[in-house]
Amino acid sequence: MAKIAVIDIGTNSIHMVLAEIQPDASYKILDRFKDMTRLGDGAFSTHRLSDVAVTRGLDVIRHLVTLAKNKGYDRMIAVATSAVREAKNGGDFIDLVAEQTGLTVRVISGTEEARLIFLGVKNNVPMTEQPTLSVDIGGGSVELMAGNRDQLLHAKSLKLGAIRLADEFLKRTPPSEGMLRSLEDTVTAQLQAALDSFKTKRFDSLIATSGMAGNLAEVIHLRRTNRPLPQINLATVSLKDVKEIEQVLRQSTIKARLAIPGLDPKRVDTLLPATIVLRRLMELSGRDELILCDKAIREGIIYDFIQRHRERLKAEAEIPDLRRRNVIALARRCQAPETHSLHVASLALRLFDQTTRLHRLGPTERNWLEYAAILHDVGYLINERQHHKHAYYLITNSDLGGLSGEEIQVVANVARYHRRAIPLLKHEGFGNLSPKHKRIVRILSALLRIADGLDRTHFSVVRTLNVKYTTTTLTIHLHVTGDAELETWAAAGRADLFERVFRRRLKFSVMAQDDAE
C-alpha cells in the first residue's frame, strides 16, 4: 500500500491531501488540509510574489510538510500553478521551499494543469462518449477543458483567475459600471476565443470545479432552501440562480457581502469575478445548468501517479519486502527467465536450510543466497557466453535499493560463481572481499551451483529435495516429475566446490514424485 501526500500551491490557496493507494489501484483520501494563503495577491500587476505572501506561503508549506512526515508520508508530490509560474521571483520561491523543507516543487504549465484537473473530474463525474465542458476557476487562471469519458479533447488555460480579475478591474467595492463592463468584455473575449478554438461545439453538460464554484453553490443553496448544501460533488445550480447572486454581489459593499449567508469571508472580493466568468461561460456554451465537482487537480495528481506507477504498486502489493522486490525488478528488467530463476532460488534455499548444521550461516546469508539465485541469469542480457561474469557486472552496477555496498558485492559474487570457475583469489571481485565474506561466498556459491544444475532444462523437473549426510558423504534425495537424467548430470558436474566446502562426497538419489509422497 503506497501513501502519498499531494501539495497544490495555488494562487488563492495551498492544499494538501493525504492519500493511501490500494493494491487494486483505487485510493482513499485520509485527510485534507487547506489554507487560503492568497499567494497571488498583487502578483499579477507587479509580476512578483510579495514578501508578505512568500513568508506566508513558506510558513504554510513548512507546516504541511512537517504534518505529512509526522503521519508517515515520505512520498510527496508538490505542484505550483499560475502565481508562481508567472512571477519573476517564482524560481526563488521554489528554491526557498526546497531549502527550508526539502520539498521539490514542480511548476506546471496551464496545459498540464488542465490535463490533471480533467483526470480528477473524469474519475468523479459520470461521463458518456458525448463531450462535456469543464471549467476550473482558480486565483490566477481559468482552465477550460472539453472531453468525454475516454479522453481530454481540447484544453485552454486563460488568464481569468478571480484574484487576477479583482486586482486588474475591481479597484473599489462596490465597483462602478465601467469597471464591470471592462471586466465582462475581457472575460467574454477570452472565453469566446477559447470556445471557437475547440473543434467540439456542442456539450452535453457544463461541469465546474474549484473552491470558487463550490462556495457559489453553497451560497445559492442556502438562499434557496435555508439549509446548508449537504454535498458539493454533483450538486447543480441554474443560470437564473447565478445571475441573481451576481446582481447581489455587484451592488454590495464589503460589509453587506460579509453578511451573505454561506459566503466565505476570504472570498469577499473574488467571488464576484468568479461568478461573472461562470455566468458568461454558461451563456456562451448555451447551458442553463452547472454541475459541480469537488475533485480537481489534487485528485488528478493521484490518478496520474497511479497510472504511472501501476506496475510498481502491483509489485509492492505482491512483494512487500523492499529488498526482494528490487531484486525481482532487476531480474525482470534484464529479462532473466523468471520461472527458472525462482525455482533455482527455492531449491537453493532448501539446500541451505537442510545443511545449516554444517555451514552455520543465518537468515541474512539465506537472503543473499535467494537474491543471487533470482539474479544468476541476468547476464544473458549482454551475452550467453560468459553470462556469469556479465551477471556480476550488472548486479554491481545496478542501484539495488535496500542493500549495502558490501551486500551487493556478496550477491554479485555468488551469482558470478553459479557456473564455470570456482572462487579464486586472483579474481578481483572475490579477492577484494573480507575473509568472512569470502567464506560466505564460497558456501553460498557451492549451494547455488548445485541448485542451478538441478534445473538444467528449466522445466522444474526436480520438485523438491531432502539432504542426508554422514561424516564422509552427503546425499541429496531428489523428488522428480519425469526424467531427471540431465539435471543430475549437470549438478554432479558442478559438485567440485560443494565437496570442498562441505568436505564430503556428494551423491544423488532420484525418487519419482509419486514414490516420494
N, C-alpha and C positions, 0 to 999 in steps of 0.2 A: 504494500500500500504506500503510495507516494503522497507526501504532504508538500503543498506549495503555498507560498504567500505571494499574492499579486498586489503590487502597489501601483496606483494610477495617479500620476502627478498632473492634475488638470489645471486649467486656468482659474476655475472657480473653487474646486475642492480637491483635496487629496484623499484618496480612498485606499483602504486595504481590505482584501478578502483572504481568509484562511480556508483553504480547501483541502479535502482529502480525496485522492483519486483511487477508486476501487480497481481491483484486478480486471473487472469486466469493462473498464474504460468509462464507467459512469463516475460522477463526483458528488460530494456533499460539501456544502459550504458550512463550516463550523462556526465562523464568526465574521462580522463585518465591522469596520471602523471607518469613520468619515470625519473630516474636519474641513469646514469651509474656510480655507486659508486665503482665498482671493489673491493668489499668487500674481494674477494678471492685472491687478488694479493699476491703472495708469500706464501699463506697459505698452499699449498699442500706439499711444501718441508719442511716447519717448523712445520706443524700441529698446527699452531696458527694464529689467526687473528691479523694482525699487529696493533699497537697502532694507527697509522695513519688511517688505514681502519676502526677501531672501532669508532674513533672520527667522521670520515666522515659519517659512517653508522648511528650513533646516531643522527647527525645533520639532515640528510635526513628524518629519521623516525619521529623525533620530528616535523619537518616542515609538513610532510604529515598528522600526527595525528591532529595537530592544524587546518590544512586546512579542514580536514573532519569534525571536530567538529564545526567549524565556519559555515559550509554549512548545519549543522543539521543532520549529520550522527553519531548516537550514537552506532550503531551496527557495530563493526569492527571485521574482521576475518583476522588474520595475520599468514602466514606460512614462515618458513625458510628452505632452501634446503642445498645442499652438503657442501658449505663452512662452514656454522655454524655447520652442523651435524658432520663434521669430525675434527673440530678444538678443541684442548684441552680446550681452553678458550671460546668455543661456549656457554656454560652454563652461564658464567659470562656476556657475551654479552647480552643474553636474559634477565638476571636479571637486567642489567643496563637499557635496554629498558623499562622493567616493572616499574622500579623505577622512571625513568625520564618522561615517557609518560603515564603510567597506562595501556599500551597495553600488552596483554598476547599473546606471540608468540608461535605457535605450530611448533616444529621442526619435519618435516615429513621424513619418510624413502623414499628410492628410489622407492620402490614398490607403496607406497601411491602416490608419485609424479606422477608415470606413470599412475595410475588409474585416477587421477584428470585431467592430460593432455588429456588422451583419451576421457574423458567426454566432454572436451572443443572441441576436434576435431570432435567427433561423432555428435555433435549438430550443426556443421557448415560446414562439408563437406558431400555431399550426398554419402551415402554408400549403398551397397546391402547386400545380405546374404553371398556374396563372401568375403573372408578375405582381408584386406588391411594391409600394414605395415606402421606404423607411427614412426617418429623419432623426438626427441626434443633435440637440441644441446644447452646445457647450458654452463656456465663458468666452472662448476666443474664436471658435469655428463652428460651422454647422455642416454636418456630414449628411449627404443626400445619397440614398442607395436604392437602386432598382434591382430586384432579384426575386427568384422563386425558391421552392424548397430544394432545388438541386444546386443552384449557384447564384453568385452575385453577378448580375448582368452589366450594370453600369454604376459608377460611383463618382461623386464630385465632393470636394471639400471647399466650402465657401467661407469667406471672412465675414460671417454674420453672427458671430457669437454674442451673447447677451451683454457681457461686460464691455466688449469692444463697441457695440452699438450705443450703449449707455454713455460711454466715455466720449464717443465721437459726436453724437447728435443731441443727447438729452442733457443740456447744460444746467437745467433747473427743473424743479418739481413743483406743481405740475408743469409739463413742457408746453411751449407755445405751439400754435397750429403749424407755423412754419417749420419748427424742429421736427414735428411728427411727419409733415409732408416730405421733408428731405429724407428722413429715415425710411419711410414707406417706399419712396422712389428707388432708393438703393436696394432695399430688400426685394422689391418686385423685379428690378432689372437683373439682379444676380440669380434669383430663383428661376425666372423665365429662361434665361440663357442656359442654365443647368438642365432644365427640363427639355429645352429644344435640342440639347446635345445628346440626349438619350434616344436611342433608336426606338425603345418601347414608349408608346404614347398612352396606352390605357392601363390603369392599375386597378386591381381587384379591391385593394384596401390601402389605407394610409396608416402607418404604424409610427408612433413617436416614442422615443426612449430618452432617458436622462432625467436628472433631478428637476430641471425647469418644467418639463412637460408633466412630470409626476405631481409637482406642487400645484400646478394649474388645475389638474384633475381633482386634487384634494379640495381646493377652494370651491370649484364648481359643484362637487358632490355635496359638500356641507351646505352650500347655498340652496341647492335643490331639495335636500332631504332633511337638513338639520342633524344629520348623523355623519360621523367620520367615515371616510372611504375604507371599507374592510380590507381591500387588497388592490394595489395599483396594477399588477400584471393583468392584462386583458380587460381592464375597465375601459369604457368608451365615453367620449364626450362629443356633443354635436357642435356644428359650426355656429348655431344660434347661441349656445352657451358661451362659446369662446368670444364671440362678438360682444356679448353682454358684459363679461368680465373686463374685456379690453376697454370698453367705454368707462367703466367704473375707475380703472387704473389711470386712464388718460386724464381724468378730471380731479383725481385725489391728490391731496397734499401727502407728505410723508406720514404725518400723524394719522390721517384718515386711512392710508394703506395699512399701517400697522394695526388698525382696528379691524381689518377684514378677517373674519374667522378662517383659520387654516393657512393664512399666508405666512410663509417662513420669513421672519424679520430680516434674515440675511439676504433675502431676495427682493427687498423692498424697492430697489432701483433697477433690478434686472428682469423682473417678471414681465413688465410691460413690453420691452423689446422682444423677449422670447415669445410672448403671446401674439405680437404682430407678425412675427415670422411664421408661426403656426397657422394663423388665420389666412395670410396670403398664400401659403402653400396649399391649404385646403381649397381655396378659391381657384387657384391656378391649375390644380390637378383634378378639379371637379368632384371632390369628395366632401360630403357633408357630415362625415363621421370620422373620428380619430380613435384608433385603438392604442392603448398604452402598453408599453413593455417595460418591466423594471429590470431587465437584464441588458447589459451593453458591453462596453469594451472589456471590463474585468472578466466577465464570463467568457467573452470571445477569446481572451488570452488563455483561459483554462482549456477551452476546446482545442485551441491551436496547439497548446502544449501536449494534450492527449494525442492529437493526430500525429504530431512529430515524434512522440516517444512511445507509440503504441507497442512496438516490439520490445523496447526496453522495459516498459511497465509489465508486459506479459511475462518477461523473463524474471523480473523482480518478484512477481507473484509465484511463479513456478519454482524459482531457486532463491529463497530468501537470503541465503548466505552470500554476502558480497564477494568474498574471495573466489568461491566456487563459480559464482555467476560470471565473474570477469574472465575466469579461465575458460569456461564454456563459450563465452562470447568470442574470445580469441580463437579458439578451435574452429568456431563457425566462420569467422572472418577469413581464416586460412583454408576453408573448405576441407577440413580433415574429415575422414569418414566417421560420422557420429556414432552409428550403431557399434562399429568395431571398437572405436576409442573407449566408449562407455563400458563395453563388455570386457575389454582388456583391463580397464580400471577395476571392475568388480572382481575379476579373477585375481588381480594383483593384491587387492585388499584382503581377499580370502586367504591367500598365501601368507600375507603379513600377519593376519590375526592368528593363523594356526602355527606360526613359527615364533610368536612373541617370546616364549621362554628361551629361545636360542639367541635372538638379536637384542632383546630388552629395550626396544625403542617404544615411544609412546604416541599419543594422539596427534601431536604436532607433526611428527615424521610421517605418520599414517596419511595425514592430509597432503603432505608434499608428494608422497607416492601417488596419491589419487590425481593430483594436478598434473604430474609428469606423465601419467598414463593417458589422461584425457588429451594431452598435447603432443604425445610422442610422434604422431604422424603429420604435424603441421608443415614439416619441411618439404612435403610433396608439392606444396605451392610453388616452390622455387625449382625443384628438380628431383626426380626419383633417385638418381644417383646421389649418393652421399646425403640422403634426406635426413639422416640422423644428425649430421653436422649442421644442416640448414635449420633443423628444429632448434638446436642450441642457439643459433644466431637470432632467429625470430623471437624466441622467448626472452633472451636477454635484452633485445631491443624493443620489446613491447612494454607499454606502461601498464603493468598488471596491478591495478589499484587494490590496496589491502595487503600486498606482500612487500616485505622489506627487500632491500637490495640483496642481502645475503640469502634470503629465502628464494628469490628469483634465480640466483646463481645455483643453488642446490637443485631446484626443479629443472632448470635448463640442463644441468649436467646429467641428472638421472635420465631425462629424455634422450640426451645425446648418446648414452650408453645402452639404449634398448636393443641395439644390434651391433654387429661388427666388433671393432676393438673394445677391449675392456679398459677401465680407467688406468691411465699411466701418468706418472709424474711429469713426463715430458709434454703432456697435453696441457697447453696454457690454462684453459678454463679450470681444469681439475687441479693442476699444480698450485694455483693461487689460493685454494681453499684452506681453511684452518684444519688441523689434524682431526678435530672432532667431526667437521663436515665431510672430510674425505672418507671417514669411516661410514658415515651415514649414506653418502652417495654410493659407496661400494655395495652396501647391504640392499638399498632400495633398487639400484640398477639390476642387481642379481635377481630380485623378485620380478621386476618388470620384464626382463629378457624372457623369463620362463612364461609369464602371463601372455606376452605378445606372441610367442611361439605357439601357445595353446589356442590361439585364434588365427592361425596361419591362413585359413581360407576365407576369413571374415564372415563365416556363416554361423557363428556361435554354436559350433558342434559340441564343444565342451560346456555343459550347462553349469556345473559347479565342481568342486574338488574338495578332498579331505587329505590331510597330511598325517602320516605316522612316521616316527623316527626312532632309531636306536642310536647307540654311540657311534656306529660306523656308517649306517645308511639312512637315507630319508626317502620314503616312498610317497608319491603323490597319486592318490586314487582318483581317477577321472570319471565323472558321470557324464556319459555322452549320448547324443541322439544321432545315429548314423555313423559313418566311418570316420575314425579319428586318426587314421594312419599318418596323414600329412602333419597333423597337429603334434603328435607325439615325436615324430621325426624332427620337426622344427624345434620343439622345446629341448629335446635331447641334444641337438646341435648347439644350443645356447647354454648348456649346463656348466661350462667352464668356470665362470665367475661364481656361480651359485655354490659349486663344490668347494671352491677355495674359501669363500666367506663362511660357509657353514661347516666346513671340514668333515663332510660326509659324502658318500657316493649317492648320486641321485637316480632313483628308479621310477618308472611309471607303471601304473596298473590301470587297465581300462575296464569300466563296467558300463554296460548299456543302461540307459536311464531307467528302463523297466526293472532291471535287477536291483538298481540302487534304491528304489522306493522302499 
